[in-house]
Amino acid sequence: MQKKACTAFIYVLKYSYRGRRPLYTVERQDKMSTNPIYQAVTDAIIAQLEQGAAPWVKPWRADASADANLVTGKAYQGVNRLILGMAAMAGGFSSNKWASYNQLKAAGFNVRKGEKGTAICFYKPVAGTVDASTGELSSGYAVLKSYCIFNLSQTDAPADALTPAPAAAFDAHAACDAAIIKTGAAISHGGDAAFYMPSTDSIRMPNKASFESAAHYYATALHELTHWTGAKHRLNRDFSGRFGNPAYAFEELIAEIGAAYLCADLGIQGELRHAGYIASWLKACRDDNTAIFKAAAMAQKAADFIKGTAAALELEAA
Protein backbone atom coordinates (compact mmCIF):
# COMPACT_ATOMS: atom_id res chain seq x y z
CA MET A 1 0.00 0.00 0.00
CA GLN A 2 1.49 3.31 -1.06
CA LYS A 3 1.35 6.14 1.44
CA LYS A 4 -0.76 9.04 0.16
CA ALA A 5 0.79 12.46 -0.05
CA CYS A 6 -0.85 15.29 1.82
CA THR A 7 0.60 18.66 2.64
CA ALA A 8 0.45 19.81 6.27
CA PHE A 9 1.21 23.26 7.61
CA ILE A 10 2.51 24.62 10.92
CA TYR A 11 1.97 28.23 11.98
CA VAL A 12 2.13 30.16 15.24
CA LEU A 13 -0.64 32.04 17.06
CA LYS A 14 0.39 34.09 20.13
CA TYR A 15 -1.46 34.02 23.43
CA SER A 16 -0.72 35.33 26.91
CA TYR A 17 -0.86 34.14 30.49
CA ARG A 18 -2.39 35.54 33.65
CA GLY A 19 -0.54 33.66 36.32
CA ARG A 20 -0.52 30.10 35.06
CA ARG A 21 -3.82 30.32 33.23
CA PRO A 22 -3.63 30.82 29.45
CA LEU A 23 -5.72 33.65 28.03
CA TYR A 24 -6.82 33.08 24.45
CA THR A 25 -8.10 36.23 22.77
CA VAL A 26 -9.32 37.03 19.28
CA GLU A 27 -8.03 40.44 18.23
CA ARG A 28 -9.32 42.51 15.33
CA GLN A 29 -6.92 42.38 12.41
CA ASP A 30 -6.54 45.22 9.92
CA LYS A 31 -5.17 42.80 7.33
CA MET A 32 -6.25 39.31 6.46
CA SER A 33 -4.14 36.47 7.81
CA THR A 34 -1.43 35.21 5.46
CA ASN A 35 -1.86 31.73 6.92
CA PRO A 36 -2.61 29.35 3.99
CA ILE A 37 -4.81 27.15 6.21
CA TYR A 38 -7.20 30.02 6.87
CA GLN A 39 -7.24 30.98 3.21
CA ALA A 40 -7.77 27.46 1.90
CA VAL A 41 -10.75 26.81 4.18
CA THR A 42 -12.22 30.26 3.53
CA ASP A 43 -11.91 29.80 -0.25
CA ALA A 44 -13.77 26.49 -0.01
CA ILE A 45 -16.55 28.08 2.09
CA ILE A 46 -16.85 30.97 -0.38
CA ALA A 47 -17.13 28.54 -3.30
CA GLN A 48 -20.05 26.79 -1.60
CA LEU A 49 -21.82 30.04 -0.69
CA GLU A 50 -21.45 31.32 -4.25
CA GLN A 51 -23.36 28.24 -5.38
CA GLY A 52 -26.17 29.13 -2.96
CA ALA A 53 -25.32 26.41 -0.45
CA ALA A 54 -24.25 26.70 3.19
CA PRO A 55 -21.66 24.00 3.91
CA TRP A 56 -22.58 23.72 7.57
CA VAL A 57 -26.04 22.43 6.58
CA LYS A 58 -25.85 18.85 5.32
CA PRO A 59 -29.09 17.93 3.49
CA TRP A 60 -27.26 15.16 1.65
CA ARG A 61 -26.68 13.27 4.91
CA ALA A 62 -30.10 11.76 5.54
CA ASP A 63 -29.28 10.47 9.00
CA ALA A 64 -27.73 13.80 10.06
CA SER A 65 -24.94 11.89 11.77
CA ALA A 66 -21.87 13.82 12.83
CA ASP A 67 -18.50 13.12 11.20
CA ALA A 68 -16.38 11.22 13.70
CA ASN A 69 -13.03 9.50 14.03
CA LEU A 70 -13.21 5.81 13.13
CA VAL A 71 -10.92 4.74 15.98
CA THR A 72 -11.80 7.05 18.88
CA GLY A 73 -15.46 7.56 18.00
CA LYS A 74 -15.12 11.25 18.85
CA ALA A 75 -17.01 13.72 16.66
CA TYR A 76 -14.92 16.39 14.97
CA GLN A 77 -15.46 19.90 16.32
CA GLY A 78 -15.48 23.52 15.18
CA VAL A 79 -14.37 24.38 11.68
CA ASN A 80 -13.39 20.75 11.03
CA ARG A 81 -17.10 19.91 10.96
CA LEU A 82 -17.47 22.31 8.04
CA ILE A 83 -14.37 21.03 6.26
CA LEU A 84 -15.45 17.39 6.49
CA GLY A 85 -19.04 18.18 5.56
CA MET A 86 -17.88 19.83 2.34
CA ALA A 87 -15.45 16.99 1.61
CA ALA A 88 -18.18 14.39 2.12
CA MET A 89 -20.50 16.22 -0.26
CA ALA A 90 -17.84 16.79 -2.91
CA GLY A 91 -16.62 13.20 -2.74
CA GLY A 92 -20.05 11.61 -2.44
CA PHE A 93 -18.91 9.70 0.64
CA SER A 94 -21.50 7.44 2.24
CA SER A 95 -19.64 7.00 5.52
CA ASN A 96 -19.34 9.50 8.36
CA LYS A 97 -16.17 7.82 9.66
CA TRP A 98 -12.71 9.34 9.14
CA ALA A 99 -9.19 8.41 10.19
CA SER A 100 -5.56 9.14 9.51
CA TYR A 101 -3.57 6.96 7.12
CA ASN A 102 -1.84 5.20 10.01
CA GLN A 103 -5.11 4.65 11.90
CA LEU A 104 -6.67 3.07 8.83
CA LYS A 105 -3.64 0.89 8.26
CA ALA A 106 -3.73 -0.30 11.87
CA ALA A 107 -7.45 -1.07 11.52
CA GLY A 108 -6.75 -3.24 8.47
CA PHE A 109 -8.04 -0.91 5.76
CA ASN A 110 -6.15 0.19 2.65
CA VAL A 111 -6.60 3.64 1.13
CA ARG A 112 -7.36 3.21 -2.57
CA LYS A 113 -4.75 4.36 -5.06
CA GLY A 114 -5.28 7.94 -6.21
CA GLU A 115 -7.42 9.00 -3.24
CA LYS A 116 -6.60 12.39 -1.71
CA GLY A 117 -6.78 13.13 2.00
CA THR A 118 -8.73 15.97 3.59
CA ALA A 119 -6.70 18.40 5.70
CA ILE A 120 -8.15 19.31 9.09
CA CYS A 121 -6.58 21.61 11.64
CA PHE A 122 -6.17 22.17 15.36
CA TYR A 123 -4.34 24.41 17.81
CA LYS A 124 -1.66 22.89 20.02
CA PRO A 125 -0.64 25.02 23.04
CA VAL A 126 3.08 25.39 23.62
CA ALA A 127 4.40 26.33 27.06
CA GLY A 128 5.55 29.90 27.51
CA THR A 129 8.60 31.24 29.29
CA VAL A 130 8.94 31.24 33.07
CA ASP A 131 9.72 34.48 34.91
CA ALA A 132 12.77 33.70 37.04
CA SER A 133 11.75 36.15 39.77
CA THR A 134 8.08 35.19 40.12
CA GLY A 135 8.04 31.69 38.74
CA GLU A 136 5.03 32.57 36.59
CA LEU A 137 4.51 31.91 32.92
CA SER A 138 4.61 35.27 31.20
CA SER A 139 3.84 34.42 27.60
CA GLY A 140 3.23 31.57 25.24
CA TYR A 141 1.90 30.60 21.89
CA ALA A 142 -0.23 28.02 20.17
CA VAL A 143 0.77 26.17 17.04
CA LEU A 144 -1.84 25.88 14.30
CA LYS A 145 -1.30 22.51 12.66
CA SER A 146 -3.02 20.62 9.91
CA TYR A 147 -2.92 16.95 9.04
CA CYS A 148 -4.72 14.69 6.60
CA ILE A 149 -7.45 12.18 7.20
CA PHE A 150 -9.40 9.92 4.85
CA ASN A 151 -13.04 8.93 4.74
CA LEU A 152 -13.75 5.24 5.15
CA SER A 153 -15.39 5.37 1.72
CA GLN A 154 -11.92 6.00 0.27
CA THR A 155 -10.70 2.62 1.44
CA ASP A 156 -11.27 -1.03 0.63
CA ALA A 157 -13.68 -1.34 3.56
CA PRO A 158 -16.68 -3.62 2.82
CA ALA A 159 -19.98 -1.96 1.96
CA ASP A 160 -21.59 -2.83 5.31
CA ALA A 161 -18.82 -0.95 7.13
CA LEU A 162 -19.55 2.25 5.18
CA THR A 163 -23.17 2.60 6.26
CA PRO A 164 -23.50 4.92 9.27
CA ALA A 165 -24.85 3.23 12.35
CA PRO A 166 -28.62 3.65 12.62
CA ALA A 167 -29.85 6.24 15.04
CA ALA A 168 -30.69 5.03 18.52
CA ALA A 169 -34.28 3.97 19.06
CA PHE A 170 -35.70 7.21 20.35
CA ASP A 171 -38.07 9.95 19.17
CA ALA A 172 -35.60 12.57 17.92
CA HIS A 173 -38.18 15.34 18.21
CA ALA A 174 -38.98 14.45 21.79
CA ALA A 175 -35.26 14.49 22.60
CA CYS A 176 -34.91 17.91 21.00
CA ASP A 177 -37.88 19.23 22.95
CA ALA A 178 -36.34 17.93 26.16
CA ALA A 179 -32.96 19.53 25.42
CA ILE A 180 -34.59 22.91 24.68
CA ILE A 181 -36.78 22.82 27.81
CA LYS A 182 -33.86 21.87 30.03
CA THR A 183 -31.94 24.99 29.08
CA GLY A 184 -34.51 27.02 31.01
CA ALA A 185 -34.83 29.54 28.17
CA ALA A 186 -38.05 31.57 28.19
CA ILE A 187 -39.82 30.63 24.93
CA SER A 188 -43.31 31.72 23.90
CA HIS A 189 -45.28 30.88 20.76
CA GLY A 190 -47.52 32.92 18.49
CA GLY A 191 -47.34 35.42 15.66
CA ASP A 192 -45.43 35.03 12.42
CA ALA A 193 -41.84 35.83 13.43
CA ALA A 194 -39.04 34.01 15.21
CA PHE A 195 -36.55 36.05 17.21
CA TYR A 196 -34.51 36.37 20.40
CA MET A 197 -35.08 39.60 22.34
CA PRO A 198 -32.02 40.55 24.46
CA SER A 199 -33.93 43.19 26.47
CA THR A 200 -36.25 40.54 27.92
CA ASP A 201 -33.87 37.60 27.47
CA SER A 202 -36.66 35.65 25.78
CA ILE A 203 -37.39 33.82 22.54
CA ARG A 204 -40.52 34.19 20.43
CA MET A 205 -41.50 31.43 18.00
CA PRO A 206 -44.46 30.98 15.62
CA ASN A 207 -46.80 28.13 16.53
CA LYS A 208 -45.46 24.71 15.62
CA ALA A 209 -48.32 24.01 13.22
CA SER A 210 -47.29 26.97 11.06
CA PHE A 211 -43.97 25.39 10.06
CA GLU A 212 -43.57 23.29 6.94
CA SER A 213 -42.21 20.41 9.00
CA ALA A 214 -41.02 19.50 12.46
CA ALA A 215 -37.44 19.74 11.21
CA HIS A 216 -38.03 23.36 10.16
CA TYR A 217 -39.41 24.16 13.59
CA TYR A 218 -36.53 22.65 15.51
CA ALA A 219 -33.89 24.16 13.23
CA THR A 220 -35.45 27.59 13.79
CA ALA A 221 -35.76 27.08 17.54
CA LEU A 222 -32.13 26.03 17.81
CA HIS A 223 -31.08 29.03 15.72
CA GLU A 224 -32.81 31.38 18.18
CA LEU A 225 -31.49 29.41 21.15
CA THR A 226 -27.96 29.90 19.80
CA HIS A 227 -28.64 33.66 19.84
CA TRP A 228 -29.85 33.23 23.44
CA THR A 229 -26.45 31.85 24.49
CA GLY A 230 -24.82 35.15 23.49
CA ALA A 231 -26.39 37.11 26.36
CA LYS A 232 -23.95 38.99 28.57
CA HIS A 233 -24.47 36.64 31.54
CA ARG A 234 -23.90 33.60 29.32
CA LEU A 235 -21.28 33.70 26.54
CA ASN A 236 -21.27 37.50 26.19
CA ARG A 237 -21.18 37.93 22.41
CA ASP A 238 -21.50 41.23 20.59
CA PHE A 239 -25.18 42.13 20.07
CA SER A 240 -24.48 45.71 19.00
CA GLY A 241 -25.02 45.03 15.31
CA ARG A 242 -27.98 46.31 13.33
CA PHE A 243 -29.61 44.66 10.34
CA GLY A 244 -27.32 44.77 7.33
CA ASN A 245 -24.06 45.60 9.09
CA PRO A 246 -21.09 43.21 9.58
CA ALA A 247 -21.67 42.59 13.32
CA TYR A 248 -25.29 41.59 12.68
CA ALA A 249 -24.35 39.27 9.82
CA PHE A 250 -21.60 37.68 11.92
CA GLU A 251 -23.98 36.91 14.80
CA GLU A 252 -26.45 35.43 12.31
CA LEU A 253 -23.64 33.31 10.90
CA ILE A 254 -22.86 32.01 14.41
CA ALA A 255 -26.53 31.22 15.01
CA GLU A 256 -26.93 29.46 11.66
CA ILE A 257 -23.86 27.26 12.17
CA GLY A 258 -24.75 26.63 15.82
CA ALA A 259 -28.23 25.46 14.83
CA ALA A 260 -26.74 23.14 12.20
CA TYR A 261 -24.38 21.63 14.78
CA LEU A 262 -27.22 21.11 17.26
CA CYS A 263 -29.49 19.61 14.59
CA ALA A 264 -26.80 17.06 13.78
CA ASP A 265 -26.15 16.31 17.45
CA LEU A 266 -29.85 15.89 18.24
CA GLY A 267 -30.78 13.90 15.14
CA ILE A 268 -32.75 16.64 13.36
CA GLN A 269 -32.32 17.22 9.63
CA GLY A 270 -30.83 20.71 9.37
CA GLU A 271 -32.18 23.38 7.05
CA LEU A 272 -30.71 26.65 5.81
CA ARG A 273 -33.20 29.12 7.30
CA HIS A 274 -31.55 32.41 6.37
CA ALA A 275 -30.52 32.04 2.73
CA GLY A 276 -30.88 35.82 2.34
CA TYR A 277 -27.79 36.34 4.45
CA ILE A 278 -25.48 34.53 2.04
CA ALA A 279 -24.35 37.79 0.41
CA SER A 280 -23.32 39.27 3.75
CA TRP A 281 -21.59 36.06 4.77
CA LEU A 282 -19.65 36.12 1.52
CA LYS A 283 -18.52 39.67 2.25
CA ALA A 284 -17.47 38.72 5.78
CA CYS A 285 -15.38 35.80 4.48
CA ARG A 286 -13.78 37.89 1.74
CA ASP A 287 -12.94 40.74 4.12
CA ASP A 288 -11.47 38.48 6.80
CA ASN A 289 -10.27 34.98 6.01
CA THR A 290 -10.38 34.06 9.71
CA ALA A 291 -14.09 34.96 10.03
CA ILE A 292 -15.43 31.46 9.35
CA PHE A 293 -12.98 30.02 11.92
CA LYS A 294 -14.17 32.51 14.53
CA ALA A 295 -17.84 31.92 13.73
CA ALA A 296 -17.44 28.13 13.78
CA ALA A 297 -15.60 28.27 17.12
CA MET A 298 -18.26 30.51 18.67
CA ALA A 299 -21.02 28.32 17.24
CA GLN A 300 -19.39 25.23 18.73
CA LYS A 301 -19.12 26.99 22.09
CA ALA A 302 -22.80 27.95 21.92
CA ALA A 303 -23.83 24.39 21.03
CA ASP A 304 -21.70 23.02 23.86
CA PHE A 305 -23.25 25.56 26.24
CA ILE A 306 -26.78 24.50 25.28
CA LYS A 307 -25.99 20.81 25.63
CA GLY A 308 -24.03 21.45 28.82
CA THR A 309 -26.86 23.47 30.36
CA ALA A 310 -29.35 20.74 29.51
CA ALA A 311 -27.06 18.07 30.97
CA ALA A 312 -26.46 20.08 34.15
CA LEU A 313 -30.19 20.56 34.76
CA GLU A 314 -30.77 16.88 34.12
CA LEU A 315 -28.20 16.00 36.80
CA GLU A 316 -29.80 18.41 39.27
CA ALA A 317 -33.16 16.76 38.73
CA ALA A 318 -31.74 13.26 39.21
C-alpha positions, -999 to 999 in steps of 0.1 A, spaced: 0 0 0 15 33 -11 14 61 14 -8 90 2 8 125 -1 -9 153 18 6 187 26 5 198 63 12 233 76 25 246 109 20 282 120 21 302 152 -6 320 171 4 341 201 -15 340 234 -7 353 269 -9 341 305 -24 355 337 -5 337 363 -5 301 351 -38 303 332 -36 308 294 -57 336 280 -68 331 245 -81 362 228 -93 370 193 -80 404 182 -93 425 153 -69 424 124 -65 452 99 -52 428 73 -62 393 65 -41 365 78 -14 352 55 -19 317 69 -26 294 40 -48 271 62 -72 300 69 -72 310 32 -78 275 19 -108 268 42 -122 303 35 -119 298 -2 -138 265 0 -165 281 21 -169 310 -4 -171 285 -33 -200 268 -16 -218 300 -7 -214 313 -42 -234 282 -54 -262 291 -30 -253 264 -5 -243 267 32 -217 240 39 -226 237 76 -260 224 66 -259 188 53 -291 179 35 -273 152 17 -267 133 49 -301 118 55 -293 105 90 -277 138 101 -249 119 118 -219 138 128 -185 131 112 -164 112 137 -130 95 140 -132 58 131 -109 47 160 -118 70 189 -155 76 180 -151 113 188 -170 137 167 -149 164 150 -155 199 163 -155 235 152 -144 244 117 -134 208 110 -171 199 110 -175 223 80 -144 210 63 -154 174 65 -190 182 56 -179 198 23 -155 170 16 -182 144 21 -205 162 -3 -178 168 -29 -166 132 -27 -201 116 -24 -189 97 6 -215 74 22 -196 70 55 -193 95 84 -162 78 97 -127 93 91 -92 84 102 -56 91 95 -36 70 71 -18 52 100 -51 46 119 -67 31 88 -36 9 83 -37 -3 119 -74 -11 115 -67 -32 85 -80 -9 58 -61 2 27 -66 36 11 -74 32 -26 -48 44 -51 -53 79 -62 -74 90 -32 -66 124 -17 -68 131 20 -87 160 36 -67 184 57 -82 193 91 -66 216 116 -62 222 154 -43 244 178 -17 229 200 -6 250 230 31 254 236 44 263 271 56 299 275 86 312 293 89 312 331 97 345 349 128 337 370 117 362 398 81 352 401 80 317 387 50 326 366 45 319 329 46 353 312 38 344 276 32 316 252 19 306 219 -2 280 202 8 262 170 -18 259 143 -13 225 127 -30 206 99 -29 170 90 -47 147 66 -74 122 72 -94 99 48 -130 89 47 -138 52 52 -154 54 17 -119 60 3 -107 26 14 -113 -10 6 -137 -13 36 -167 -36 28 -200 -20 20 -216 -28 53 -188 -10 71 -195 22 52 -232 26 63 -235 49 93 -249 32 124 -286 36 126 -299 62 150 -307 50 185 -343 40 191 -357 72 204 -381 99 192 -356 126 179 -382 153 182 -390 144 218 -353 145 226 -349 179 210 -379 192 230 -363 179 262 -330 195 254 -346 229 247 -368 228 278 -339 219 300 -319 250 291 -345 270 310 -348 295 282 -381 316 282 -398 306 249 -433 317 239 -453 309 208 -475 329 185 -473 354 157 -454 350 124 -418 358 134 -390 340 152 -365 361 172 -345 364 204 -351 396 223 -320 406 245 -339 432 265 -363 405 279 -339 376 275 -367 357 258 -374 338 225 -405 342 204 -415 314 180 -445 310 156 -468 281 165 -455 247 156 -483 240 132 -473 270 111 -440 254 101 -436 233 69 -422 204 90 -410 195 125 -374 197 112 -380 234 102 -394 242 136 -365 226 155 -339 242 132 -354 276 138 -358 271 175 -321 260 178 -311 290 157 -328 314 182 -315 294 211 -280 299 198 -286 337 198 -299 332 234 -264 318 245 -248 351 235 -264 371 264 -239 390 286 -245 366 315 -239 336 293 -213 337 265 -213 375 262 -212 379 224 -215 412 206 -252 421 201 -245 457 190 -250 450 153 -280 463 133 -296 447 103 -273 448 73 -241 456 91 -211 432 96 -217 426 133 -253 416 127 -244 393 98 -216 377 119 -240 369 148 -265 354 123 -236 333 109 -229 320 144 -265 312 150 -269 295 117 -239 273 122 -247 266 158 -282 255 148 -267 231 122 -244 216 148 -272 211 173 -295 196 146 -268 171 138 -261 163 174 -298 159 182 -308 139 151 -328 166 134 -323 172 96 -308 207 94 -322 234 70 -307 267 58 -332 291 73 -316 324 64 -305 320 27 -309 358 23 -278 363 45 -255 345 20 -244 378 4 -233 393 38 -216 361 48 -197 361 15 -185 397 22 -175 387 58 -154 358 45 -138 379 17 -129 407 41 -115 385 68 -103 350 60 -104 341 97 -141 350 100 -154 315 94 -130 300 119 -142 325 145 -178 319 137 -174 281 138 -156 283 171 -183 305 187 -210 283 172 -194 252 187 -191 270 221 -228 280 219 -238 244 210 -217 230 239 -232 256 262 -268 245 253 -260 208 256 -240 214 288 -269 235 304 -294 207 295 -271 181 310 -265 201 342 -302 206 348 -308 169 341 -282 160 368 -298 184 393 -332 168 387 -317 133 392 
